[in-house]
Amino acid sequence: MSVVLLLAVLACAVVRPWGWPEAAVAVPAAGVLIGTGAISPEHAWAEVTRLGPVVGFLAAVLVLAQLCDDEGLFHASGTWMARTAAGRPRRLLVQVFVTASVITAVLSLDATVVLLTPVVFATAARLGARPKPHVYACTHLSNTASLLLPVSNLTNLLAFAVSGLSFARFAELMALPWLVAIGVEYVVLRRFFAADLDAGAQAPLAADPPELPAFALVTVAGTLAGFVLTSALGIEPVWAALAGALVLAARALVRRRTSPGAIVRAAAVPFLAFVLALGIVVRAVVDNGLAAALAGLVPGGTGLPALLGIAALAAVLANVINNLPAVLVLLPLTAPAGSGAVLAVLLGVNIGPNLTYAGSLATLLWRRILHEHDTAVELREFTRLGLLVVPPALGLGVVALWVSLHVIGG
């Protein structure tokens, strides 16, 4: 029953029948599992308690990203890309890679998918360039470029909580895998979309550069510094994220650029409820045999072969049951081996989802945005690109992680 309900929850999250939010099925499913004894109330509450700080952090980061958009940060990014691309699609691809990688790392992958992708569409249209290479870069980098910081992805937040690493040490260890994986993505996408990139484009009409949203940039920088400080002091990073969101929210409310209702909507409360309910459902599956079944498949140790095996298992599981349930299942099994094994799981669940639509919720959301812009996404093309990107990016990323662990120490 636990497995059936998990599959139902994931299917409804993918399809969203009648436009229902993800929580519409997840919350009742969690209630059924508790009510029937498939998971004890104590284990369910323990899972909610464990995920509570992570969910609070996610809400704060989502609000922060939306308020940065209200301040004009993403509009300024689009104008910068158009001006510096100078009518060259290949140069625009470089600008998209830089922008998407930074935004994903600092403001989370949701900001790249929801806020940057429409800007990239508009920028490509402004230059008369074919949008496909650039919008594909957005979805791939929303997954791959989320490796750098604990705040870049919900999966990172979950792993960070059990890794035993400080914020700074996490970033140090993941910096080289992050750069390597992004480099592989760029080489493959540039070659895969060579015909689109060779098509013509035009330089944008001369225009005054947009006003730099200095206040938003300073607030984001201060928030990042707060993450490092709170980690060093042993304080939950949610407080630093909340402080940054409150600063921008206060300014936006005073200037009437937003409303309390808009701020609440930006926090995506139904999605937060989905995350908590999904955690309970996954815990029920783990308690009822999945942990025992996977325990024999998880390689022991943190040598290079073991890290490769862990990352591959995580990537496969992410494409079967989605990356969020995959990380919830694998973290308890790999945490005893140390931070290296935990980070290998992250490589698998963050790079692996670029192989299939169902690998991550971010990819599914990206597809909806493309449909809104009347751009078709072919399953065959998406999968073929994924087959070219994921194996080398994951393999070389794990090698880079192994090097980082030996040079820096886990």
Residue pairs with C-beta under 8 A, 6 or more apart in sequence:
1 32
1 33
1 36
1 38
2 33
2 38
2 39
2 281
2 284
2 285
2 287
2 288
3 285
3 290
5 29
5 32
5 33
5 281
5 284
6 29
6 281
6 282
6 284
6 285
6 321
6 325
7 321
8 25
8 29
9 22
9 25
9 26
9 29
9 277
9 278
9 281
10 321
10 322
10 325
10 358
12 20
12 22
12 24
12 25
12 26
13 22
13 25
13 26
13 274
13 322
13 361
13 364
14 357
14 358
14 364
16 22
21 270
21 271
21 274
22 270
22 271
22 274
22 361
23 270
23 271
23 273
23 274
23 277
24 270
26 273
26 274
26 277
26 278
26 281
27 273
27 274
27 277
29 277
29 281
30 44
30 276
30 277
30 278
30 280
30 281
32 38
33 39
33 44
33 280
33 281
33 284
34 40
34 41
34 44
34 280
38 284
38 287
38 288
39 280
39 283
39 284
39 287
43 283
43 287
44 280
44 283
47 276
47 279
47 280
47 283
48 276
48 279
48 280
50 161
50 279
51 158
51 275
51 276
51 279
52 276
53 161
53 236
53 238
54 154
54 157
54 158
54 161
54 275
55 272
55 275
55 276
56 238
56 242
57 151
57 157
57 236
57 237
57 238
57 241
58 108
58 154
58 157
58 272
58 275
59 267
59 268
59 269
59 272
60 238
60 241
60 242
60 244
60 245
60 267
61 107
61 108
61 151
61 241
61 245
62 108
62 110
62 266
62 267
62 268
63 245
63 249
63 263
63 266
63 267
64 107
64 219
64 220
64 223
64 241
64 244
64 245
64 248
65 107
65 108
65 110
65 111
65 115
65 266
66 115
66 262
66 263
66 266
67 216
67 245
67 248
67 249
67 252
67 258
67 263
67 266
68 74
68 107
68 111
68 213
68 216
68 220
68 248
69 111
69 115
70 252
70 257
70 258
71 213
71 215
71 216
71 248
71 252
71 257
72 210
72 211
72 213
72 216
73 213
73 216
73 217
74 115
74 116
74 119
75 119
75 210
76 210
76 211
76 212
76 213
77 99
77 103
77 116
77 119
78 119
78 120
78 122
78 123
79 207
79 209
79 210
80 95
80 99
80 209
80 210
81 92
81 95
81 96
81 99
81 120
81 123
82 92
82 123
82 126
82 127
82 204
83 204
83 209
84 91
84 95
85 91
85 92
85 95
85 123
85 127
85 201
86 203
87 127
87 201
87 202
87 203
87 204
88 201
89 127
89 129
89 130
89 133
89 196
89 197
89 198
89 199
89 201
90 190
90 197
92 123
92 124
92 127
92 129
92 134
92 201
93 133
93 134
93 137
93 186
93 189
93 190
93 197
94 186
96 120
96 134
96 137
96 138
97 137
97 141
97 182
97 185
97 186
99 116
100 112
100 116
100 120
100 137
100 138
100 141
100 142
100 145
101 141
101 145
101 182
103 111
103 112
103 115
103 116
104 111
104 112
104 141
104 142
104 145
104 146
104 152
105 145
105 146
105 148
105 149
105 152
105 178
106 149
106 151
106 152
106 220
106 224
107 220
108 146
108 151
108 152
108 153
108 154
109 142
109 143
109 145
109 146
109 152
109 153
109 362
110 142
110 362
110 365
112 138
112 141
112 142
112 145
112 362
113 138
113 139
113 142
113 362
113 365
113 366
113 369
114 365
114 369
116 138
117 135
117 138
117 139
117 366
117 369
117 370
118 369
118 373
120 131
120 134
120 135
120 137
120 138
121 131
121 135
121 373
121 375
123 134
124 130
124 131
124 134
124 135
125 131
126 204
127 201
127 202
127 203
127 204
128 200
128 201
128 202
129 199
129 201
130 196
130 197
130 199
131 373
131 375
132 193
132 196
132 375
133 189
133 190
133 192
133 193
133 196
133 197
135 366
135 370
135 375
136 189
136 193
136 385
137 185
137 189
138 366
139 354
139 362
139 363
139 366
140 185
140 189
140 354
140 389
141 182
141 185
142 362
142 363
142 366
143 350
143 351
143 353
143 354
143 359
143 360
143 362
143 363
144 181
144 182
144 185
144 350
144 351
144 354
144 393
145 152
145 178
145 181
145 182
146 152
146 153
146 155
146 156
146 350
147 153
147 156
147 174
147 177
147 178
147 181
147 346
147 347
147 350
147 351
147 397
148 171
148 174
148 175
148 178
149 156
149 167
149 170
149 171
149 174
149 227
150 156
150 157
150 159
150 160
150 167
150 170
150 171
150 227
150 237
151 157
151 227
151 237
151 241
153 350
154 275
154 324
155 323
155 324
155 327
155 346
155 349
155 350
156 170
156 346
156 350
158 327
158 328
158 331
159 327
159 331
159 342
159 343
159 345
159 346
160 167
160 170
162 331
162 332
162 335
162 342
163 170
163 335
163 339
163 342
163 343
164 338
164 339
165 173
165 339
165 410
166 228
166 231
166 232
167 227
167 228
167 230
167 231
167 232
167 237
168 228
168 231
168 232
169 408
172 404
172 408
173 339
173 343
173 401
173 404
173 405
173 408
173 410
174 343
174 346
174 401
174 404
175 404
176 400
176 401
176 403
176 404
177 343
177 347
177 397
177 398
177 400
177 401
177 404
179 400
180 393
180 396
180 397
180 399
180 400
181 347
181 351
181 393
181 394
181 396
181 397
181 400
184 389
184 392
184 393
184 396
184 397
185 389
185 393
188 385
188 388
188 389
188 392
188 393
189 385
189 389
190 197
192 385
192 388
215 248
215 251
216 248
219 244
219 247
219 248
220 244
222 244
222 247
223 240
223 241
223 243
223 244
226 237
226 239
226 240
226 241
226 243
226 244
227 237
227 240
227 241
229 240
230 236
230 237
230 239
230 240
231 237
249 258
249 263
252 258
253 259
253 260
275 324
278 324
278 325
278 328
279 328
282 325
282 328
282 329
283 328
285 329
286 328
286 329
286 332
290 329
291 329
291 332
291 333
294 313
294 329
294 330
294 333
295 333
297 313
298 309
298 310
298 313
298 330
298 333
298 334
299 305
299 306
299 309
299 310
299 313
300 306
300 337
301 337
302 337
302 338
302 340
302 341
302 344
302 405
302 410
303 402
304 398
304 399
304 402
306 337
306 341
306 344
307 340
307 341
307 344
307 398
307 401
307 402
308 344
308 395
308 398
310 330
310 334
310 341
310 344
310 345
310 348
311 344
311 345
311 347
311 348
311 352
311 394
311 397
311 398
312 348
312 394
313 330
313 348
314 326
314 327
314 330
314 344
314 345
314 346
314 347
314 348
314 349
314 352
315 348
315 349
315 351
315 352
315 355
315 390
315 394
316 348
316 352
317 326
317 329
317 330
317 348
317 349
318 326
318 327
318 348
318 349
318 352
318 353
318 359
318 360
319 352
319 353
319 355
319 356
319 358
319 359
320 326
321 329
322 353
322 358
322 359
322 360
322 361
323 349
323 350
323 352
323 353
323 359
323 360
324 360
324 361
326 348
326 349
327 345
327 346
327 349
330 345
330 349
331 342
331 345
334 341
334 342
334 344
334 345
335 341
335 342
338 410
339 410
340 401
340 402
340 405
340 410
343 401
343 410
344 398
344 401
347 394
347 397
347 398
347 401
348 394
351 390
351 393
351 394
351 397
352 359
352 390
352 394
353 359
353 360
353 362
353 363
354 363
354 385
354 386
354 389
354 390
354 393
355 383
355 386
355 387
355 390
356 382
356 383
356 386
357 363
357 364
357 367
357 379
357 382
358 364
367 377
370 376
370 377
371 377
